[in-house]
Amino acid sequence: MRTNKHIALLLAGGKGCRMHQHDPKQFMEIEGKPLISYTMAAFEKHEGIDAIYVVCDQMWEEKVKQIAQQEGIRKFCGCFPSGETSMQSLYNGIMGLETKGYSNQDLVLTHDSVRPLISANVISQNLETCQRYGNAITGIQSNEAYMVSSDRLHSEGLIERDKLFRAQTPQTFRMEDLLPILKERKQEELQRTQSLYTLMAEWGNMPLHIAQGDNYNFKVTVPADVEMVQAVISWRKAQKE
């Protein structure tokens, strides 16, 4: 019987500017439910997850609580305030978990709330990889050719696709590895950092291990992505009928 906790930390502080709509994309409705509800439900259903927290703008906290109640998300434990950037939001979330009393050996799965099609297998792969190697970065091997261009007009070369993986989320670490790195970084450094993966790659001083992702685990960023999510959810519903 394990003694540590597995916590899902969902980042939902984005403004959704590229969606050209009033509400943030994580709260847009798809098939009658807010996008974030599908993400929360995926972690709720997984037996390896003990708690779910959401990092969001304070004006949306009540909405998140309502969604959790309506969708029966019993593992939902609360919200932390988001920051100006995703890394600042992540910082607030991890510091919030520390104040809640989570210990060094507890695992934190940080995940974009706008990746609603995450599967149980991807969550399991993260937990297993982190337990075995100490961390897990969800990744999927590229099946496309990549060109190198400095002017965005001409190809100057290529990168072998066999060596390329697209980083997804979750990205999973023990609290004892996250806390010192985040606390030691200046706010300017966090602002320049793209993601937890790039932060830990630069400052973590540890090998990072790939956990298998999948093509369904994409991030909803532009309107075309919404159509794909709608299509997948509709198809999955049809399969159950």
One Martini backbone bead per residue (centre of mass of N, CA, C, O) as a GRO file, in nm:
protein
  241
    1MET     BB    1   0.094   0.038   0.025
    2ARG     BB    2   0.075   0.356  -0.031
    3THR     BB    3   0.182   0.687   0.115
    4ASN     BB    4   0.146   0.863  -0.118
    5LYS     BB    5   0.046   1.129  -0.322
    6HIS     BB    6  -0.181   1.204  -0.604
    7ILE     BB    7  -0.167   1.507  -0.794
    8ALA     BB    8  -0.383   1.717  -0.970
    9LEU     BB    9  -0.271   2.001  -1.170
   10LEU     BB   10  -0.479   2.243  -1.309
   11LEU     BB   11  -0.442   2.461  -1.580
   12ALA     BB   12  -0.680   2.768  -1.582
   13GLY     BB   13  -0.553   3.080  -1.668
   14GLY     BB   14  -0.635   3.128  -1.943
   15LYS     BB   15  -0.773   3.354  -2.199
   16GLY     BB   16  -0.815   3.271  -2.510
   17CYS     BB   17  -0.736   3.470  -2.754
   18ARG     BB   18  -0.731   3.263  -3.013
   19MET     BB   19  -1.060   3.221  -2.996
   20HIS     BB   20  -1.236   3.480  -3.009
   21GLN     BB   21  -1.354   3.513  -2.702
   22HIS     BB   22  -1.476   3.586  -2.395
   23ASP     BB   23  -1.427   3.318  -2.282
   24PRO     BB   24  -1.247   3.092  -2.168
   25LYS     BB   25  -1.183   2.787  -2.312
   26GLN     BB   26  -1.226   2.605  -2.047
   27PHE     BB   27  -1.553   2.720  -2.048
   28MET     BB   28  -1.647   2.605  -2.290
   29GLU     BB   29  -1.897   2.444  -2.466
   30ILE     BB   30  -1.926   2.078  -2.504
   31GLU     BB   31  -2.186   1.898  -2.517
   32GLY     BB   32  -2.295   2.073  -2.251
   33LYS     BB   33  -1.987   2.115  -2.151
   34PRO     BB   34  -1.723   2.207  -2.004
   35LEU     BB   35  -1.408   2.147  -2.086
   36ILE     BB   36  -1.292   2.098  -1.793
   37SER     BB   37  -1.480   1.858  -1.715
   38TYR     BB   38  -1.327   1.639  -1.878
   39THR     BB   39  -1.060   1.662  -1.730
   40MET     BB   40  -1.159   1.606  -1.443
   41ALA     BB   41  -1.289   1.327  -1.505
   42ALA     BB   42  -1.030   1.173  -1.579
   43PHE     BB   43  -0.908   1.196  -1.286
   44GLU     BB   44  -1.145   1.088  -1.124
   45LYS     BB   45  -1.144   0.789  -1.258
   46HIS     BB   46  -0.863   0.754  -1.153
   47GLU     BB   47  -0.724   0.547  -0.906
   48GLY     BB   48  -0.433   0.711  -0.883
   49ILE     BB   49  -0.604   0.956  -0.786
   50ASP     BB   50  -0.656   1.181  -0.499
   51ALA     BB   51  -0.627   1.483  -0.624
   52ILE     BB   52  -0.784   1.806  -0.719
   53TYR     BB   53  -0.653   2.099  -0.875
   54VAL     BB   54  -0.711   2.454  -0.954
   55VAL     BB   55  -0.578   2.700  -1.173
   56CYS     BB   56  -0.724   3.030  -1.142
   57ASP     BB   57  -0.912   3.277  -1.175
   58GLN     BB   58  -1.092   3.417  -0.923
   59MET     BB   59  -1.356   3.469  -1.104
   60TRP     BB   60  -1.368   3.126  -1.155
   61GLU     BB   61  -1.400   2.959  -0.893
   62GLU     BB   62  -1.708   2.913  -0.871
   63LYS     BB   63  -1.731   2.765  -1.138
   64VAL     BB   64  -1.552   2.526  -1.065
   65LYS     BB   65  -1.721   2.431  -0.822
   66GLN     BB   66  -1.979   2.379  -0.984
   67ILE     BB   67  -1.867   2.169  -1.175
   68ALA     BB   68  -1.777   1.965  -0.962
   69GLN     BB   69  -2.061   1.919  -0.848
   70GLN     BB   70  -2.218   1.846  -1.112
   71GLU     BB   71  -1.989   1.608  -1.196
   72GLY     BB   72  -1.873   1.452  -0.944
   73ILE     BB   73  -1.594   1.579  -0.817
   74ARG     BB   74  -1.458   1.440  -0.533
   75LYS     BB   75  -1.138   1.521  -0.567
   76PHE     BB   76  -1.196   1.801  -0.526
   77CYS     BB   77  -1.007   2.067  -0.327
   78GLY     BB   78  -0.946   2.328  -0.515
   79CYS     BB   79  -0.803   2.661  -0.546
   80PHE     BB   80  -0.572   2.862  -0.731
   81PRO     BB   81  -0.413   3.136  -0.822
   82SER     BB   82  -0.331   3.294  -1.091
   83GLY     BB   83  -0.119   3.423  -1.334
   84GLU     BB   84   0.022   3.584  -1.605
   85THR     BB   85   0.148   3.302  -1.636
   86SER     BB   86   0.190   2.968  -1.646
   87MET     BB   87   0.435   2.966  -1.447
   88GLN     BB   88   0.300   3.133  -1.225
   89SER     BB   89   0.070   2.935  -1.185
   90LEU     BB   90   0.244   2.696  -1.107
   91TYR     BB   91   0.374   2.825  -0.865
   92ASN     BB   92   0.110   2.873  -0.706
   93GLY     BB   93   0.030   2.574  -0.695
   94ILE     BB   94   0.277   2.455  -0.545
   95MET     BB   95   0.264   2.645  -0.301
   96GLY     BB   96  -0.021   2.556  -0.225
   97LEU     BB   97   0.050   2.260  -0.163
   98GLU     BB   98   0.239   2.323   0.068
   99THR     BB   99   0.018   2.457   0.252
  100LYS     BB  100  -0.148   2.173   0.257
  101GLY     BB  101   0.090   1.944   0.336
  102TYR     BB  102   0.256   1.829   0.126
  103SER     BB  103   0.499   1.604   0.048
  104ASN     BB  104   0.795   1.509  -0.097
  105GLN     BB  105   0.667   1.222  -0.222
  106ASP     BB  106   0.466   1.360  -0.374
  107LEU     BB  107   0.271   1.365  -0.668
  108VAL     BB  108   0.275   1.589  -0.958
  109LEU     BB  109   0.024   1.652  -1.206
  110THR     BB  110   0.068   1.856  -1.466
  111HIS     BB  111  -0.218   2.013  -1.642
  112ASP     BB  112  -0.393   2.098  -1.908
  113SER     BB  113  -0.726   2.182  -1.922
  114VAL     BB  114  -0.705   2.187  -2.262
  115ARG     BB  115  -0.680   1.852  -2.230
  116PRO     BB  116  -0.966   1.657  -2.245
  117LEU     BB  117  -0.851   1.364  -2.388
  118ILE     BB  118  -0.733   1.224  -2.166
  119SER     BB  119  -0.606   0.923  -2.067
  120ALA     BB  120  -0.557   0.666  -1.855
  121ASN     BB  121  -0.286   0.577  -1.980
  122VAL     BB  122  -0.133   0.844  -1.950
  123ILE     BB  123  -0.154   0.857  -1.646
  124SER     BB  124  -0.020   0.585  -1.587
  125GLN     BB  125   0.251   0.644  -1.726
  126ASN     BB  126   0.329   0.869  -1.533
  127LEU     BB  127   0.327   0.715  -1.267
  128GLU     BB  128   0.524   0.487  -1.346
  129THR     BB  129   0.766   0.662  -1.435
  130CYS     BB  130   0.800   0.826  -1.173
  131GLN     BB  131   0.835   0.585  -0.979
  132ARG     BB  132   1.090   0.470  -1.133
  133TYR     BB  133   1.263   0.765  -1.214
  134GLY     BB  134   1.122   1.059  -1.082
  135ASN     BB  135   0.982   1.122  -1.369
  136ALA     BB  136   0.745   1.285  -1.618
  137ILE     BB  137   0.717   1.324  -1.980
  138THR     BB  138   0.499   1.381  -2.203
  139GLY     BB  139   0.528   1.198  -2.520
  140ILE     BB  140   0.554   1.227  -2.887
  141GLN     BB  141   0.638   1.101  -3.172
  142SER     BB  142   0.739   1.198  -3.466
  143ASN     BB  143   0.578   1.199  -3.818
  144GLU     BB  144   0.746   1.443  -3.917
  145ALA     BB  145   0.896   1.680  -4.098
  146TYR     BB  146   1.180   1.904  -4.027
  147MET     BB  147   1.246   2.242  -4.054
  148VAL     BB  148   1.500   2.492  -4.093
  149SER     BB  149   1.433   2.847  -4.001
  150SER     BB  150   1.513   3.199  -3.972
  151ASP     BB  151   1.288   3.347  -4.191
  152ARG     BB  152   1.027   3.165  -4.274
  153LEU     BB  153   1.107   3.089  -4.600
  154HIS     BB  154   1.370   2.908  -4.566
  155SER     BB  155   1.546   2.617  -4.599
  156GLU     BB  156   1.845   2.503  -4.401
  157GLY     BB  157   1.724   2.225  -4.297
  158LEU     BB  158   1.729   1.936  -4.072
  159ILE     BB  159   1.551   1.708  -3.852
  160GLU     BB  160   1.545   1.420  -3.709
  161ARG     BB  161   1.251   1.261  -3.625
  162ASP     BB  162   1.353   1.026  -3.433
  163LYS     BB  163   1.448   1.263  -3.211
  164LEU     BB  164   1.146   1.362  -3.192
  165PHE     BB  165   0.942   1.517  -2.935
  166ARG     BB  166   0.631   1.592  -2.810
  167ALA     BB  167   0.531   1.785  -2.560
  168GLN     BB  168   0.320   1.721  -2.296
  169THR     BB  169   0.050   1.651  -2.089
  170PRO     BB  170   0.173   1.547  -1.829
  171GLN     BB  171   0.395   1.666  -1.560
  172THR     BB  172   0.598   1.465  -1.337
  173PHE     BB  173   0.661   1.524  -0.981
  174ARG     BB  174   0.816   1.572  -0.702
  175MET     BB  175   0.810   1.794  -0.456
  176GLU     BB  176   1.125   1.787  -0.389
  177ASP     BB  177   1.190   1.892  -0.693
  178LEU     BB  178   1.015   2.151  -0.726
  179LEU     BB  179   1.054   2.355  -0.493
  180PRO     BB  180   1.355   2.450  -0.522
  181ILE     BB  181   1.341   2.550  -0.814
  182LEU     BB  182   1.113   2.762  -0.777
  183LYS     BB  183   1.245   2.922  -0.535
  184GLU     BB  184   1.522   2.999  -0.692
  185ARG     BB  185   1.361   3.152  -0.891
  186LYS     BB  186   1.303   3.413  -1.062
  187GLN     BB  187   1.047   3.580  -1.204
  188GLU     BB  188   1.192   3.631  -1.475
  189GLU     BB  189   1.256   3.333  -1.531
  190LEU     BB  190   0.962   3.233  -1.536
  191GLN     BB  191   0.865   3.419  -1.771
  192ARG     BB  192   1.074   3.277  -1.985
  193THR     BB  193   0.927   3.015  -1.941
  194GLN     BB  194   0.735   2.779  -2.104
  195SER     BB  195   0.778   2.524  -1.903
  196LEU     BB  196   0.837   2.272  -1.693
  197TYR     BB  197   1.025   2.123  -1.879
  198THR     BB  198   1.224   2.361  -1.941
  199LEU     BB  199   1.297   2.418  -1.648
  200MET     BB  200   1.409   2.128  -1.575
  201ALA     BB  201   1.616   2.114  -1.808
  202GLU     BB  202   1.784   2.368  -1.701
  203TRP     BB  203   1.764   2.327  -1.353
  204GLY     BB  204   1.730   2.016  -1.243
  205ASN     BB  205   1.970   1.813  -1.267
  206MET     BB  206   1.815   1.584  -1.451
  207PRO     BB  207   1.677   1.327  -1.584
  208LEU     BB  208   1.435   1.293  -1.838
  209HIS     BB  209   1.122   1.117  -1.871
  210ILE     BB  210   0.931   0.932  -2.093
  211ALA     BB  211   0.583   0.941  -2.148
  212GLN     BB  212   0.329   0.812  -2.309
  213GLY     BB  213   0.142   0.945  -2.548
  214ASP     BB  214  -0.120   1.107  -2.754
  215ASN     BB  215  -0.315   1.247  -3.010
  216TYR     BB  216  -0.563   1.324  -2.819
  217ASN     BB  217  -0.360   1.504  -2.629
  218PHE     BB  218  -0.453   1.789  -2.710
  219LYS     BB  219  -0.446   2.138  -2.749
  220VAL     BB  220  -0.665   2.392  -2.705
  221THR     BB  221  -0.626   2.690  -2.923
  222VAL     BB  222  -0.812   2.672  -3.176
  223PRO     BB  223  -1.107   2.637  -3.338
  224ALA     BB  224  -1.032   2.360  -3.476
  225ASP     BB  225  -1.001   2.204  -3.204
  226VAL     BB  226  -1.299   2.200  -3.127
  227GLU     BB  227  -1.395   2.019  -3.357
  228MET     BB  228  -1.227   1.772  -3.268
  229VAL     BB  229  -1.350   1.734  -2.990
  230GLN     BB  230  -1.642   1.701  -3.081
  231ALA     BB  231  -1.593   1.452  -3.258
  232VAL     BB  232  -1.482   1.263  -3.037
  233ILE     BB  233  -1.716   1.279  -2.835
  234SER     BB  234  -1.936   1.183  -3.030
  235TRP     BB  235  -1.806   0.912  -3.100
  236ARG     BB  236  -1.796   0.798  -2.810
  237LYS     BB  237  -2.098   0.805  -2.761
  238ALA     BB  238  -2.178   0.615  -2.997
  239GLN     BB  239  -2.020   0.363  -2.885
  240LYS     BB  240  -2.214   0.337  -2.621
  241GLU     BB  241  -2.502   0.291  -2.781
   0.00000   0.00000   0.00000
